[in-house]
Amino acid sequence: MKILDRYILKKLLSTFMFVVLILVFIIIVIDFTEKNDKFIRNDLGAREILGYYLNYIPYIASLLTPITSFIAVVFVTANMAVRTEIVAILASGTSFIRMMVPYALFSIIIGVMSFGLNGWIIPDANKERVAFEVAYVKGAYYFSERNIHFKVGPQDYLYMDRYSNQNDIGYRVTLETFEGTELKEKMFATQMAWDSTTQKWTLKAWNRRKLVTGGEIFEKGFEIDTTLAIWPSDFENTYHLHETFTMPELNDYIALQQSRGADDTLVYIVERLVRYTQPFTVVILTFIGLIVSARKARGGAGFQIALGFLIAFIFIIFFILVRASAEAGSIPPLLAIWIPNIIFSGVGLIMYYTVPR
């Protein structure tokens, strides 16, 4: 690594940290102002609030990583252009492509760090953050869905009219077992209650119908214990649940939900795709930031910085729109999450040919 590479890389990393700290501080102040009345209402002390924000900081910093890296690149490069450092670098015989090397190193460092933190470290902090928000910010949660269906085995299906997450009881329960496409057993119960001691479900006022060769067998009883691939946690608040999973946990949860035939897996699939694509987003925005701010402007660095903020704002809005479309199922998730990167890569290539080299 040459002196020039170390010089630029050092400025990029230090500016990136500064931008992250400034933006995180601003967001925390705004967030505290919005939630302060709820903190007071729940009689929370400084220790609880400080603990919450210690878990909130890495979440926000990670969320802003692509944008903060972009802003850092624009700020550093625009100031270098104003001081004619870029002109001197190019005049010394260094090509523009060679000057990109420290920027590439910067984007790779930030991208790899972001992927590791998002995949394995920050989700553990999010577990505590989300639990805090559910308990003190969002308020009590009541499971309100009706006509609930679950696949609880390879050929076993569960239906409930409703479920109360306050006492962990399901009402008007039906269990069906198939062999291929043929119904082999059907069981009805007025209630299905969770027994925390045995970690099993207890079916109450049940009757069962088995289809056997040459006829049927009917059974009934007051209570019977059964083990099902479903737990009370499946009916808890799913507020930001996707943010609390590490990558292995997220993969396992998606596989479980898909095996059950659940219709809410898109949120978790999109979350996984976002974690994989964010490092590429950092790389793309880094080079766009370099290209936007490499030309010396007569009015100083202000115009390039303002243009950088405008591009960052457009990217954020665009990403939010396509992510919402992917989670709603309007656009295939893989395509939706890559659309911003593909479009902005094209924009970057077009802009590249406008930079004096």
C-alpha positions in Angstrom: 0.0 0.0 0.0 1.4 3.3 -1.1 1.5 6.5 1.0 -1.3 7.9 -1.1 -3.5 4.9 -0.4 -2.9 5.1 3.3 -3.6 8.8 3.3 -6.9 8.5 1.5 -8.0 5.4 3.4 -7.2 7.0 6.8 -9.3 10.1 5.9 -12.2 7.9 4.6 -12.3 5.8 7.7 -12.0 8.7 10.2 -14.7 10.7 8.3 -16.9 7.6 8.2 -16.7 7.2 12.0 -17.4 10.9 12.5 -20.4 10.9 10.2 -21.8 7.8 11.9 -21.4 9.4 15.3 -23.0 12.6 14.3 -26.0 11.0 12.6 -26.5 8.4 15.4 -26.4 11.2 18.0 -29.0 13.2 16.1 -31.3 10.2 15.7 -31.0 9.3 19.4 -32.0 12.8 20.4 -35.0 12.7 18.2 -35.9 9.2 19.3 -35.6 10.1 23.0 -37.8 13.1 22.5 -40.5 11.0 20.9 -40.3 8.2 23.6 -39.6 10.2 26.7 -43.3 10.4 27.7 -43.5 6.6 27.6 -40.3 6.2 29.6 -41.9 8.5 32.3 -45.2 6.6 32.1 -43.5 3.3 32.8 -41.3 4.8 35.5 -38.0 3.8 33.8 -34.8 4.8 35.4 -31.6 6.1 33.7 -30.1 2.6 33.8 -32.9 1.0 31.8 -33.0 3.8 29.3 -29.2 3.8 28.8 -29.2 0.0 28.4 -31.9 0.4 25.6 -29.9 3.0 23.7 -26.6 1.0 24.0 -28.5 -1.7 22.0 -30.1 0.9 19.8 -26.9 2.5 18.7 -25.4 -0.4 16.7 -28.8 -1.0 15.1 -29.0 2.5 13.8 -25.3 2.6 12.8 -25.7 -0.5 10.8 -28.9 0.7 9.2 -27.2 3.9 8.0 -23.9 2.2 6.9 -24.4 2.5 3.1 -25.5 6.1 3.4 -22.8 7.1 5.9 -20.1 5.5 3.8 -21.4 7.4 0.8 -21.5 10.8 2.7 -18.0 10.2 4.0 -16.6 9.5 0.5 -18.4 12.6 -0.9 -17.1 14.8 1.9 -13.5 13.6 1.7 -13.3 13.6 -2.1 -15.0 17.0 -2.5 -12.5 18.6 -0.1 -9.6 17.0 -1.9 -10.9 18.4 -5.2 -11.2 21.9 -3.7 -7.6 21.8 -2.5 -6.6 20.5 -6.0 -5.2 17.4 -4.5 -7.0 15.2 -7.1 -5.5 17.4 -9.9 -2.1 16.9 -8.4 -2.6 13.1 -8.1 -3.7 12.8 -11.7 -0.9 15.1 -12.9 1.7 12.9 -11.2 0.8 10.1 -13.6 -1.6 8.2 -11.3 -4.6 7.1 -13.3 -8.1 7.7 -12.0 -8.6 3.9 -11.9 -5.5 3.6 -9.7 -6.8 6.4 -7.4 -9.9 4.2 -6.9 -7.9 1.5 -5.0 -8.1 3.1 -1.5 -11.8 3.7 -2.1 -12.2 0.0 -3.0 -10.3 -1.0 0.1 -12.5 1.3 2.2 -15.8 -0.1 0.7 -14.6 -3.7 1.2 -13.6 -3.1 4.8 -17.0 -1.4 5.6 -19.0 -4.0 3.6 -17.4 -7.0 5.3 -17.7 -5.5 8.7 -21.3 -4.6 8.0 -22.1 -8.2 6.9 -20.5 -9.7 9.9 -22.2 -7.4 12.4 -25.6 -7.6 10.7 -25.4 -11.4 10.5 -24.1 -12.4 13.9 -23.6 -9.5 16.4 -26.3 -6.9 16.0 -29.3 -9.4 16.1 -28.3 -10.3 19.6 -28.5 -6.7 20.7 -31.7 -6.3 18.8 -33.3 -9.1 20.9 -33.0 -6.9 23.9 -33.9 -3.7 22.0 -37.1 -5.2 20.5 -38.1 -6.8 23.8 -37.7 -3.4 25.5 -39.8 -1.6 22.8 -42.5 -4.3 23.0 -42.7 -4.0 26.8 -42.5 -0.2 27.2 -43.1 1.5 23.9 -45.6 -0.6 21.9 -47.8 -1.7 24.8 -49.6 -5.0 25.5 -50.0 -7.3 22.5 -53.1 -9.4 21.8 -53.1 -12.0 19.1 -56.2 -11.2 17.0 -56.0 -13.4 14.0 -58.9 -15.8 13.2 -59.2 -19.0 11.3 -55.5 -20.0 11.9 -53.9 -22.7 9.9 -50.6 -24.5 10.5 -48.8 -27.4 9.0 -47.5 -29.2 12.1 -46.0 -32.3 10.5 -45.2 -33.9 7.1 -48.9 -34.8 6.7 -50.5 -33.1 9.7 -52.5 -29.9 9.6 -53.9 -27.8 12.5 -56.8 -25.4 12.4 -58.0 -23.1 15.2 -60.8 -20.6 15.2 -58.9 -18.2 17.5 -56.0 -18.2 20.0 -55.5 -16.2 23.2 -51.8 -15.4 23.8 -52.8 -14.2 27.3 -53.5 -17.7 28.6 -52.0 -19.8 25.8 -55.3 -21.4 24.8 -56.6 -22.2 21.3 -60.3 -22.6 20.6 -62.3 -24.9 18.3 -59.3 -26.9 17.2 -59.1 -29.4 14.3 -56.2 -31.7 13.6 -56.1 -33.6 10.3 -53.7 -36.3 9.2 -53.3 -37.2 5.5 -51.7 -40.0 3.7 -50.9 -38.6 0.3 -54.1 -36.8 -0.6 -56.3 -39.1 1.4 -57.6 -38.1 4.8 -56.7 -40.8 7.4 -57.6 -39.1 10.8 -59.5 -36.1 12.0 -59.5 -34.9 15.6 -61.7 -32.2 17.1 -61.3 -30.4 20.5 -63.0 -27.4 22.1 -59.7 -26.1 23.5 -56.0 -26.6 23.1 -54.0 -25.4 26.2 -50.3 -25.2 26.6 -48.8 -27.0 29.6 -45.6 -25.3 30.5 -44.6 -28.1 32.9 -44.7 -30.9 30.3 -44.1 -28.7 27.4 -47.0 -30.2 25.6 -50.5 -29.2 24.4 -53.5 -30.5 26.2 -56.6 -31.1 24.0 -59.9 -30.7 26.0 -63.3 -32.2 25.2 -61.9 -34.1 22.2 -63.2 -36.6 19.7 -61.2 -38.4 17.0 -62.3 -40.2 13.9 -59.9 -42.7 12.2 -60.5 -44.1 8.7 -59.4 -47.7 8.5 -60.0 -50.4 6.0 -63.6 -51.4 6.0 -64.9 -48.6 8.3 -64.2 -46.0 10.9 -63.1 -45.8 14.5 -64.5 -43.2 16.8 -62.8 -42.1 20.1 -63.5 -39.3 22.6 -62.3 -38.1 25.9 -62.1 -35.2 28.3 -58.3 -34.5 28.1 -55.3 -35.8 26.1 -51.7 -34.6 25.8 -50.1 -34.2 22.4 -46.8 -33.0 21.0 -47.1 -30.6 18.0 -44.5 -28.7 16.0 -46.0 -25.4 17.3 -45.3 -23.4 20.4 -46.8 -20.4 22.3 -43.9 -18.3 20.9 -45.5 -18.7 17.4 -48.4 -16.5 18.6 -46.3 -13.8 20.3 -45.7 -10.3 18.9 -43.7 -10.4 15.7 -42.8 -6.7 15.9 -39.4 -6.4 14.2 -38.8 -10.1 14.8 -36.8 -10.5 11.6 -34.2 -8.1 13.0 -33.6 -10.3 16.1 -32.4 -13.4 14.2 -28.7 -14.1 13.5 -28.1 -15.6 10.0 -28.3 -19.2 11.1 -31.5 -18.4 13.1 -33.0 -16.6 10.2 -32.3 -19.5 7.8 -33.9 -22.0 10.3 -36.9 -19.8 10.8 -37.5 -19.4 7.1 -37.2 -23.1 6.6 -39.7 -23.8 9.5 -42.2 -21.2 8.2 -42.0 -22.6 4.6 -42.5 -26.2 5.9 -45.7 -24.9 7.6 -46.9 -23.2 4.5 -47.0 -19.8 6.4 -47.8 -16.8 4.3 -45.5 -14.3 6.2 -42.1 -15.6 5.1 -41.5 -12.8 2.6 -40.5 -10.4 5.3 -37.8 -12.8 6.5 -36.6 -13.7 3.0 -36.3 -10.0 2.2 -34.3 -9.4 5.4 -31.9 -12.2 4.5 -31.4 -10.7 1.0 -30.9 -7.2 2.4 -28.1 -8.5 4.6 -26.4 -10.2 1.7 -26.7 -7.2 -0.7 -25.8 -4.4 1.8 -22.0 -4.9 1.3 -22.5 -4.6 -2.5 -24.5 -1.4 -1.9 -21.6 0.0 0.1 -19.2 -0.6 -2.8 -21.6 0.9 -5.4 -22.4 4.0 -3.4 -18.7 4.5 -2.5 -17.7 4.7 -6.2 -20.7 6.9 -7.0 -19.6 9.2 -4.2 -16.1 9.3 -5.6 -17.4 10.1 -9.1 -19.8 12.8 -8.0 -17.3 14.7 -6.0 -14.0 14.2 -7.9 -14.5 17.2 -10.2 -13.5 20.6 -8.7 -16.4 23.0 -8.6 -16.1 26.8 -8.7 -18.3 27.2 -5.7 -16.3 25.0 -3.5 -17.3 21.6 -2.0 -20.8 22.7 -1.0 -22.4 21.8 -4.3 -20.8 18.3 -4.4 -21.8 17.6 -0.8 -25.4 18.8 -1.4 -25.5 16.7 -4.6 -24.3 13.7 -2.5 -27.0 14.2 0.0 -29.6 14.4 -2.8 -28.4 11.1 -4.3 -28.4 9.5 -0.9 -32.0 10.7 -0.2 -33.1 9.3 -3.6 -31.5 6.0 -2.9 -33.2 5.7 0.5 -36.6 6.5 -0.9 -36.2 4.1 -3.8 -34.9 1.3 -1.5 -37.8 1.7 0.9 -40.3 1.5 -1.9 -38.9 -1.6 -3.5 -38.5 -3.3 -0.1 -42.1 -2.6 0.8 -43.1 -4.0 -2.6 -41.0 -7.2 -2.1 -42.5 -7.8 1.4 -46.0 -7.3 -0.1 -45.3 -9.8 -2.8 -45.7 -7.3 -5.6 -42.2 -7.9 -6.9 -40.0 -11.1 -6.6 -37.8 -10.4 -3.5 -34.4 -11.1 -5.2 -35.2 -8.8 -8.1 -36.6 -6.1 -5.8 -33.7 -5.9 -3.4 -31.2 -5.8 -6.3 -33.1 -3.2 -8.4 -31.5 -0.2 -6.5 -28.0 -1.6 -6.8 -28.5 -2.4 -10.5 -29.9 1.0 -11.4 -27.4 3.0 -9.3 -24.6 0.9 -10.8 -25.7 2.0 -14.2 -25.9 5.6 -13.1 -22.4 5.3 -11.7 -21.0 3.9 -15.0 -22.6 6.8 -16.9 -21.3 9.4 -14.5 -17.8 7.8 -14.6 -17.3 8.9 -18.2 -18.0 12.5 -17.3 -15.1 12.7 -14.8 -11.9 14.1 -16.1 -9.2 11.4 -15.8 
